[in-house]
């Protein structure tokens, strides 16, 4: 004899809205402990200034940073005049920076995941992990130019405003070789230039603000937000002034590295001749 099974109705919770889903955060029990996280005082200092200097954070890697940077510069396969990774300068067209570079050797890839860096960023991101968005190694050879006053977000418009750059000193940085100079507190103003404007800042915007010239030792690290105005003078010495810049965003904002470099390389080729476009490559 056939029987009809019955299902007892169950209570269903209402579907959550999209906003509720996007605002999900891990419970305290699910968060990874941050061995190298910031203290409350350091976090407050970062939030007030727009940057934080961590002296000696990677001092144990100083020798390896220098040796690996030398090895990169010696890679023959990188030397092509049309390699989009390279920015050259001067009459002799010496390499001024490699951008990006961390995929060229496992040492650099490991550096981007070093917990001493990532735990600081995760503290700022309220426990969430950082995601690498951009990386460059600035060699700044002897008697070459610096960078004028700017905010990184001027060139990152459309990318997450959670972006933070991690500046690692490979060599000793001094006023003479163009140490990084930051202007505290002005990050609170957000984007200073008009939206869509791709120019350096008018020096008048920092009038009355005491600059912080960070004369660093190898392995010192500066963390600064994408709205923090900064600059670096020329290298007026006979030696290199190498610094690494790793830029991350909050993982809550997703993955942006591929999107950034698609835009970056198209920007590099803006105005190039058809011949140069055909010759350009990304090794």
KADADA-V912992 format. One record per backbone hydrogen bond with DSSP energy under -0.5 kcal/mol. NH is the residue of the N-H (numbers start at 1). CO is the residue of the C=O. Records with the same first field share a line. If there is no record, write none. Layout:
NH->CO / CO
//
This chain:
5->3
8->6
21->17
22->18
23->19
24->21
30->27
31->27 / 28
35->33
37->34
43->39
44->40
45->41
46->42
47->43
48->44
49->45
50->46
52->223
54->52 / 221
55->53
57->54
58->219
59->56
61->58
62->59
65->61
66->62
67->63
68->64
69->65
70->66
71->67
72->68
73->69
74->70
75->72
76->74
78->75
79->76
83->80
84->82 / 281
86->83
87->97
89->94
93->90
94->89
96->87
97->87
98->137
99->85
100->135
104->101
108->105
109->105
110->106
111->107
112->108
113->109 / 110
114->111
117->114
118->114
119->115
121->117
122->118
123->119
124->120
125->121
126->123
127->122
128->125
131->249
133->247
134->247
136->245
137->98
138->136 / 243
139->96 / 137
140->96
143->235 / 237
144->141
147->232
150->230
153->226
154->151
155->152
158->159
159->156
163->160
164->248
165->224
166->246
167->165 / 222
168->166 / 244
169->167 / 220
170->242
171->242
173->216
178->175
179->174
181->231
182->212
183->229
184->182 / 210
185->49
186->183
188->185
189->186
190->187
197->194
199->197
201->149
205->202
206->203
207->204
209->206
210->208
211->209
212->182
213->211
214->180 / 212
215->213
216->214
219->169
220->217
221->54
222->167
223->52
224->165 / 222
225->50
226->163
228->225
229->227
230->150
231->181
232->147
233->179
235->144
236->176 / 234
241->139 / 140
243->138
244->168
245->136
246->166
247->134 / 245
248->164
249->131
251->129
253->250
254->251
260->256
261->257
262->258
263->259
264->260
265->261
266->262
267->263
268->264
269->265
270->267
272->269
277->273
278->274
279->275
280->276
281->82
//
